[in-house]
Amino acid sequence: MATEQEFKNRLKPFLEMVKSIKQTGNNDFLDNIEEFKNILIKQNIGGIKENPFLLDKFIDEIIENQNT
């Protein structure tokens, strides 16, 4: 099983996209973030099916962080 950091590295392009979208204030995307997460899990991007809760954690950290 991959470590948390390995998953974060694998998902970096997608997490950066979420961060960028948050910075632009695209509320349409942020309101539908669950659909985005479901697509990543369904497609097993970065092997995230192994631990989908980490995807929630990573995205929640980005959304909740007021400085990003």
C-alpha positions in Angstrom: 0.0 0.0 0.0 1.3 3.4 -0.9 2.0 6.0 1.7 0.1 9.2 2.1 3.0 11.2 0.6 3.2 8.8 -2.4 -0.5 9.4 -3.1 0.0 13.1 -2.7 2.8 13.0 -5.2 0.8 10.9 -7.7 -2.2 13.3 -7.4 -0.2 16.5 -7.5 -1.4 17.7 -10.9 -5.0 17.3 -9.8 -4.5 18.8 -6.4 -2.7 21.8 -8.0 -5.7 22.2 -10.3 -8.1 22.3 -7.3 -5.8 24.9 -5.7 -5.7 27.0 -8.8 -9.5 26.8 -9.2 -10.0 27.8 -5.6 -7.7 30.8 -6.1 -9.8 31.9 -9.1 -13.0 31.6 -7.0 -14.7 29.2 -9.4 -17.6 28.3 -7.1 -19.3 26.2 -9.8 -16.4 23.8 -9.7 -16.0 23.9 -5.9 -19.7 23.3 -5.4 -19.4 20.1 -7.5 -16.1 18.9 -6.1 -17.6 15.6 -5.1 -18.2 14.8 -8.7 -14.5 15.5 -9.4 -13.4 13.3 -6.6 -15.7 10.5 -7.8 -14.2 10.7 -11.3 -10.7 10.4 -9.9 -11.7 7.4 -7.8 -13.7 5.7 -10.6 -10.8 6.1 -13.0 -8.3 5.1 -10.2 -6.1 8.1 -10.9 -2.9 7.6 -9.1 -4.1 4.4 -7.6 -6.5 6.3 -5.3 -9.0 3.5 -5.2 -6.6 1.9 -2.7 -7.3 4.7 -0.2 -10.0 7.2 -1.4 -10.2 8.8 2.0 -6.8 10.4 1.3 -8.2 12.2 -1.7 -10.9 13.7 0.5 -8.3 14.7 3.0 -6.0 16.4 0.4 -8.9 18.3 -1.3 -10.4 19.3 2.0 -7.0 20.7 3.1 -6.9 22.8 0.0 -10.4 24.1 0.2 -10.2 24.9 3.9 -6.9 26.6 3.7 -7.7 30.3 3.5 -4.2 31.3 2.3 -4.3 29.3 -0.9 
